[in-house]
């Protein structure tokens, strides 16, 4: 029989592997942004046309996530995860070798297929083989890529595009993918490693999968249109309404069908429902910040892309600096208290960013960014861990699929929030010839208000929330 210690070691190794896959997927979804002008020049197209490469990737991931749970249960998590890593790596090579925009878009779609399978399937595999007492540590490993990748992307993308070429933003995935595939062969367990009673195949609810995928696809496309320049309001509203209708029909179907692909009764688990709702709002906010700040630095301060990307790295410093202490903080202070503090510190930091000016001492900016990064790390880790506090392992497939789907929508909507808030700030400031900084101040203030509102679900948590994870 496998000892508890060896099972814990195996779980940690698996969590580290999935974290690496998560990092690749998150980095790739945002790194293209800084390379858009270079790609446009090289492929002889307009820069606005290159935006479809970003949308194609994000949309593919969003649409396919609901299917991943069924795929993992039908063919096995090990097989699907290995296929996803291989597909993502090969598609990265195709992206780097693209000589036309249609070829690049096609490669990005294939890359999105791999990305959609890597993260949810990897996460559910980790949680299925991890004991309750080790969940906090495992989720801490799984959380850092979502925090680090969007912050590193502007810097890495700017660095590679400036001193090498845009092709390298895809080439960097290749050695990572090869390493990940080799490690996955060794550490990803087969079905025999999952204890009896903890694995129940998901029924092939094709109607539910179709309604959910189409609805989410329309919502993500609509939010992407809101984040584009210029904003096509009419088209965005059409897709958002279509997405809302699709998701509404999907929810109605999932409540009525006897064997849905994801059981909405999971929302009766209080900690899961709060983490899904409050955590999505929190992710919604923190996804907007790395989008708004580089634009502030470049659009209002006149900094270069590399300077702006370098400044954002101090958010990463805060994330990294507090990460070793997050597990201890959760065990010492509990989820409710920690989430309240993370929200309040985050609001203060956002209001502090709204006071940034070209003449603001860079040391003061660094202090605010580092503190904000630390608060992000604590809040994000706490929400991600709380999500599965009271979810049984037999429910893990449905819980992971639903959480991953909501996360993808929140990330896209967060970027749209930043874009729309900046545009609204410009419209408000136009009649008075306000400074260019005003639009970004307004956007950061709006984001701060949303974060404050997102505190309400955390406030309603009982003090004992997540107690099942506190055993050492």
N, C-alpha and C positions, 0 to 999 in steps of 0.2 A: 504493500500500500504506500502511496506517495505521502511523504511526511508533510506536516503543515509548513515547515521551514522551506522545503524545496518547492512546494506549491507557491509560496509567497515570492520566492526568487524568480520562478518562472513567470508569475503574474507581473512582476516589476519589469522583467525583460520585455514582455509582450507590450506593456504600457509604454515603454520607451520607444519601441518600434512604431506603434500606432501614433505616438506623438510626432515622430519624424515624418510619417506619412501626412499627418494633419498639417505639419509645418509646410511641406511641399505644396499641398492643396491650397492652403490659405495664402501663401506667398504668391503663388501663380495667379490667383484670382485678382490680385491688385498690382502686381509688379509691372504689368504691361502699360499702365497709365503713363508712367514717366517716359516710356519709349515711343509713344504714339507719333510724335513728329518725325523721329528717325525712321520708323517703319514706313510712314507715308512717303517720305522722300525716296526710300530705297525701292518701294513697290510702285512708285509713280501714281499714287492716288491722293485724294484730298484727306487731310488729317481727320476730319469729322467722320469719314467713312471707316477709318480704322477702329472706331469705337465699337463696331459690330463684333470684333474679336473678343472684347471684354464681355459684351452682352451674351454672345454665343456660349461662352464658357459658363458664366453664372447661371444662365437659363437652363442649360443642359443639366448642371448639378441639381438645380432646384426641382426640375421636372422628374428626375430619375430617383431622387432620394426615397420617395414613398415605396418604390419597387424593391429597394435593397433588402428590406427585412424578409420579404418572400424569397428572394434569390438566395440569401444566406441560409434560410431554413430548408429550402428545396435542394440546394447543391452543396451546402456546408460552408461555414465561415472561412475555413482555411483555403478552399478552392477559389472562392470569390475574392478573397483578399489578395491572394497571389496573382490572380487574373487582373485585378484592378491595378496593382503596382506595375505589372508588366505593360498593361495598356497605357497607363499614364506616362511611363518612361519612353515607350516607342513613339507615342504621340508627341512628346517633347522634342524628340529627334526630328520628327516630321515638321513641327513648328519652326525649328531652327533652319531647316532646309527649304522652307517655303520660298517660292519665287514669284508668287502672285497672291493677291488678297483672298480670292476664293479658296486657294490651297491652304492658306493660313487659317481661315475660318473653319474649314473642314477638319484640320488637325486639332483646332481648339475644341471642336465638338467632341471628337474622340477623347481628347484629354479630359473633358468634362465628364464623360461616361466613366472613365477610370476614377476621377476625383469623387464622383457621387457614390461610388461603391467603397472606396478606401476608408473614409472616415466613419460613417455609421456602422459598417460591418466590423471595422477594427475596434470601435468603442464597445459594441455589444459583446464582442468576443472577450475583451478585457474584463468587462463587468460580470460576464457569466462565470469566469474562472477565478474571480477575486472574492475572497472571504470578506464579510461585512467589516471586520476590524481593520482591513487593509484598503477599503474603498477610498478613504480620504487621501491616502498617499497615492493611490493609482490615479485618481481624478486630478490631483495636483500635477502629475506628469502630463495628463491629457489636456490640461488647460493652457499651459504656456504657449503653445503654437498660435492659438487664436488671439493671444495678447501681443505676441512678439512679431508675427508675420506682417500684419498691416502697418506696423511701425517701421520695420526694417525695409519693407518693400520700396518706399520712396528713395531711401538712401542707396540700397543695392541697385535698384533700377537706374538711378541717376549715375551711379559710379560706373556700372557696366556699359551703359549707353554712351557716356562721355569718353571713357578711356579704352573701350573695346568696340563692340557693336551690339545692336539690339538682339542679334542671334544668341548672344551669351546668356540672356535672361531665361532662355529655355535650355541651353546646354548645361547649365548648372544642375538641372534636375537629373541628368543622366547618371553621374556617379552615385548620387543619392538614391536613385531608383534601383540601380544594380545592387548597392549595399543593402537596401531595404528588402529586396527580393531574396537575397542570400540569407539574411537574418530571419526572414519570415519562414523560410523552409525549415529552420531549426527550432523556432520558438512558438509558432502558431499551432495550437493543438487541433487535433481532429475531433470528430463528434464523440469518440470514445472517452475523451478527457472530461466531458461534461457529465456530472453526476446524474444518475437516473432520476427522472421526475423534474429536471430543470430545463428540459428541452421539449417544446411542443411546436411542431411545424405550423406555420401560419397558413390558413386556407387561401387558395388563389381567388381572392375577391377582386376580379378583374374590373367590375363596374366601379367599385370604390377606388381602386388604384387609378383608373382612367379619369374619373371626376376630380380626384385630388390633384393629380399631376397637371391636368389642364388648368384647373383653378389656380394652382400655385404658379404655373408658368405665366399665366396672364398677369397675376399680381406682381411678379418679379419684373416682367417686361414693362408694366406700367410704371413701377417705381424707377426703373432704369431710364425711361423716357423723361421722368420728372427731373432726373439728375443730369440730363444732357443739356447742351447749349447749342442753339436756343431751345427752349422748352416747348414741345408740341402739346399744349394742354388738352386739346380736344382728343387727340389720339391716346394720350395717357389716361384720360378719364374713361374712354371706351374700354381699354384693357383692364383698368382697375375695377370697373363695374362688372365686366365679364368674369374677372377673377373672383370677385365677391360672390357672384351668382354661382360659379362653379364650386367654390368652397362651401357655400351654403347647401347646395344640393349634395355635395359629398358628405357633409356632417349629417344631413337628414338621412342619407342612405346608411351611414355607419351606425346611426342610432337604431335603425329599424331592422337591418339585416342580421340574421342569427349568427353568421360567421364573418365578421368584418376583418379586413386585413390589419386593422389596429383597433383595439378595444377602448372606446372613449370612457369606459368606466374607470380607467386609470386616473381620470381627472377627479374622481372621488377621493383619491389619496391626497390629503391636504398639503403635505410638503411638496408633492410632485406638482400639484396645480399652482401653488404659490411660486415655486421655482420656474415653472414654465411661463407663467404670466409676468411676474416681477423680473425674472431673469431675462426674458425676451425684451422687456422695456429697457433694462439695464444695458443689454447688448446693443439695442437700438441706438442708445445714446453714445456708448463708447465707440461704436463703428463710425459715428459722424465726426468725432474729434480728429482722427488722423486724416480725414478728408478736408476739414475746414482749415486746420493750422497751416499746412503747406501752401494753401491758396492765400492765406493771410500774409505769410512771409514773402511770397512771390508777387502777389497782386497789389498789396498795400505797402510793403516794406522795400520792394525792389530786389529781394535776394535772388540768387541763382537757385535752380532746382537742387543742386548738390548742397548748397548752404541750408536750404529749407529742410531737405531730407536729413542732414546731419543734426539739426536742432531737434527734430522729432525723436532722434535716438535717445534723448534724455528721458522720454516716456519709458523707453525700453530699460533704461538704467533703473528707474523706479520699480518696474515690473520684476526685473531680475534680482534687485537688492532685497526685496521683501519675500520673494518666492520661498527661500528655505524656511521662513518662519510661518508660512500660512497654515501648515498642518498644526503646529503648536498653538497658533492663535485660535483656530477653530475649536480645538479641544479645550483650551483655557477659557475662552470668552463665550463660546456657543455661537450658533448661526445667527440668531436674531440680533444680538448686540453687535456682532461684527458687520452684518449687512447694513444696519442703521448708520454705523460710523462710516462705512465705505461710501454710502450714498451722500452723507452730509459733507464729508471731506471732498468728494467729487464735485459737489455743487459749488463749494467755496473755491476750488481750483479753477472751475470753468469761469466763474465770475472774475477771478484773478487774471485769467487769459484774456478776458474782454477788456482789460485795462492795458494790455501790451501796446507799446508804441515803438517806433524806430529808435527813440531815445531811451527806452527802458533799459536799465543795466542788464547785460546778458546773464550775469550771475543770479539776478532775481528771477529771470525767465527760467533758468535752469532749476532753481528751487521749486517753483510752481509745477514745472513739468515732471520732475522727479517725484514730488508728492502725489501728483495726479496719477502717475504710473503705478505707484505703490497702492493707492486706493483702488485702481482698476484691477490690479492683480488679486487683491484680497476679496473684493466683491465678486469678481468673475469666478474665482476658485470656490468660494462659498456657495454661490448659486449652482454651479456645475455639480458640486458634491451633494448638495441638498436634494437635487433632482432625483437621485436614486436611493435616498435614505430609506424609504419604506416600500420600495418596489421589489417584489419577489423576483427571483431569477427566471422563473417561467414566464414572467411578464416583460422581460428585458427587451425582447425584440420590438414589440409594439411601443414601449416607452422610449426606446432609442430612436426609432423611426420618427415618431411624433416630435420629439425634442429636436432632432436634427433638421426636420422640415421647418419648424418654427424658427430655429436659429438662422437658417438660410434666408427666410423672408425678412427677419429682423436686420440682418446685415445689409441687405439691399435697401430696405426702407430707411436705415440709418444714414446711408450715403445720400439718399434722396432728400431726407430731412435737412442735411447740411446744405445741399444745393438749393433747395427751395427757400430755406431761411436766408441764405446770402442774397438770392434774387429779391426776396421780399424786403430785405434791408436796403437794397439799392433803390427800390421803388419808393420806400418811405423817405429815404434821405435825399432823393432827387430834387423835390421842390425847394429845399433849403440849401442846395449845393453842399451837402454834408461831405466831410472828408471820406476818402475811399475806405478808411478803417472802419467807418460806422457800420457798413454792411456786415462785416465780420464780427464786430461787437454785438450787433443785433442777433446774429446767428448763434453765437456762443451763449448769449442770454437765453434764447429760446431753448437751446439744448439743456441749459441748467434747470429751467423750469420743468422740462420733461423728466429729467433725472429726479427732481424733487417729488414729482407726482408718482414716479415709479417706486418711491420709498413706501407708499401705502401698503402694498401687499406684505412687504417685509415687516412693517410695524404690526400687522395683524398675526404674525407668527407667534405661537406659544414659545415660552422660554425654553421648553424642553424639546423643541423641534430638532430632529436629527439625532436624538439620544442613542438610537440603535447603532450609530457609527462611532460612538465615543469609546467603546471598549478597546483597550490597548492590546 
